Amino acid sequence: MEITYPFAKVFTDSTNKLNIFFFHDAGHSTFQQIGDIGTGIVDFCELDFSATMEKIKALETVKVTNANLEDMKKIYWEAVDLLKEKHSYAHFFLNGDLLRNFYNCDRPEDEKAGYANFIFQYYINLQAVYAEALEFCLSNEVLSEYTLPERYVMFCNLHPDFTHHILRSMYSVAPMERGKFDAERIIQFNDPNDVDIKSVLQDIHRDSEHSVSMWQYFAIQSLEEMLYLEFMEMVKRGIRIKRCGLCDRYFVLADKRKRDYCDRIFGNGRTCKQLGAKKRFHENVEADIYLQEFQRIYNRMYSRFYRMDAWDSECQTNKLTETEFKAWTSMASKARQEYKQGMICGENMVRMISDDKNI
Ligand SMILES: [Zn+2]
């Protein structure tokens, strides 16, 4: 399929950053190094879409006419713009999908609003799939009896669609230095005609007389492709995730250092890490018997829902239904969050998650 603007060229290298050229249109591009790998997808899964979806839901009941379509488009753009500055790349790709919808000459005008609604719902579904993929494959807190490759294969058995993704890959001359993308040698220009190609190539190839510094990149046009690429890079590199000891949201473990808290702002302009350092002084997170008990019960429920089916889809166990499991995990996560933030005591949290009829 042909690539159309806006799209991104993503170069991976031996560092834990993604080197991305965002092509907004034929004459306008920006370069960004995004790291650490995994942060984009984890942040997307933790992104709050509620304000955006409220605007979209209000449009679903509106009857589309030629007279009101332009006004509706404005609301779709506003809904996307609510995500601006909240995420490293989600806004860029959502914006691209809306542009391709509204400027698609082959799609009748009266179908464009319906398709826009579909796009937004699609992102909500993507969020659920990738949140599940992250926990199943890369969180240390569940399925710890399995290795990472086992977990990945089990996840693919559960979600066969997931293995059908195809990414478009191309080659380009790029400034590479010992396996790393050399961002300092990238030239920024306003007009392509201003670029002296000969001297650019001489600069890129300054330390190579014969070979061409040719590097593979991915041409990424949709949010789904971008999430898939980043997720696969995490799996390939074994990058794990962990729940923050304070806000309870997932964060990326970028290196081997032991970390319990994330870098998000929690309150009064201070991050979980800053506030957590104080908390840690008074109590030892790992020795917390209530969180240990929580994890034991959570793992039991998690295994009951996934384990057998993941290896063999024919094998039916006396297990929880998806609805039961989802309802239980959402109740349990809420209880854990309240406990971590000191709103309920540990005994209460354990009682809440054990009292359920499914246990
Ligand atoms: Zn946090």
Residues whose N, C-alpha, C, O or C-beta is under 5 A from the ligand:
A	BS01	ZN	C244 L246 C247 D248 C262 R264 C272
